[in-house]
Amino acid sequence: MKATKPKELRNLQSGELETKIADAREELMKLRFQQVTGQLTDTDRLRIIKRDVARMLTILREQKASEITEGEA
């Protein structure tokens, strides 16, 4: 699986991005359980999902910061 592109994420609204973050965190939790029980075969997927969550949180923070600065102007 490939990581989500930042360009694709920047086109999403804040609500959609928050939904994607929640879904990715749920998948990450499931992957961690699989790893603990020894069922996980694609261990690289953990790293990809963690980075995707961080990327989405960064973009969400950028969007909210730009909304605040636009509101002040």
N, C-alpha and C positions, 0 to 999 in steps of 0.2 A: 504494500500500500504506500502511496505517496502522500506527502504532507500537503496540507491545504495551502494554496498560494495566497500571499498577502493581498494581491490585487483583487482576487475574488472576494476576500473578506471585507475589504474596504467598500465594496459595492453594497454591502448589507446594511440594513437599518439596525439601530441599537437593540431593539427587541429580538430580532432574528439572530443577532450575534450572541446575545445572552442565552438564547435557546440552544445554539450550537455549542456554547461553552458548557452548559448543563449536560448535554448529550455526551460530549467528549469526556467530561469528568466521570459520568456514569460508566462509559466504556473503559476508562482507565481503572476504575474500581474493580470492574469485572476481570480485567486483565491481571490486576494484582492478585485477586483471589485465585485465578488460574495458575499464576506463577507459584504461589504458596503451596497449592495442592499438586503441583508438578504436571499440570495439564497443558501449560502454555508451550507451544512449539515455536512461535515467532516472537522471540524476545525483543527484537528490534522494534516491534509495534509499540511497546511501552515508551520507548524514547521518542518515537514519532508523535504519539498522542500527547505526551508531556509538553513537547515543544509547540504543538498545535494550540494547546490550552494557553500557554504563555504568549504565543503570537496573537491569539484572539483577545486576551486580556489587555495586551498592549494597544491593539487597534481600538478596542472599546474605550480605553482610557484616553487615547488621542481624540476620538470622536467627541467624548464628553468635554474634554478641554477646549476643543474648537467651538462647541456649542456655547460654552461659558464666555469665551472671548468674543464671539459674535454677538452675544447678548449685551455685553458691555459697550460695544461700539455703537 
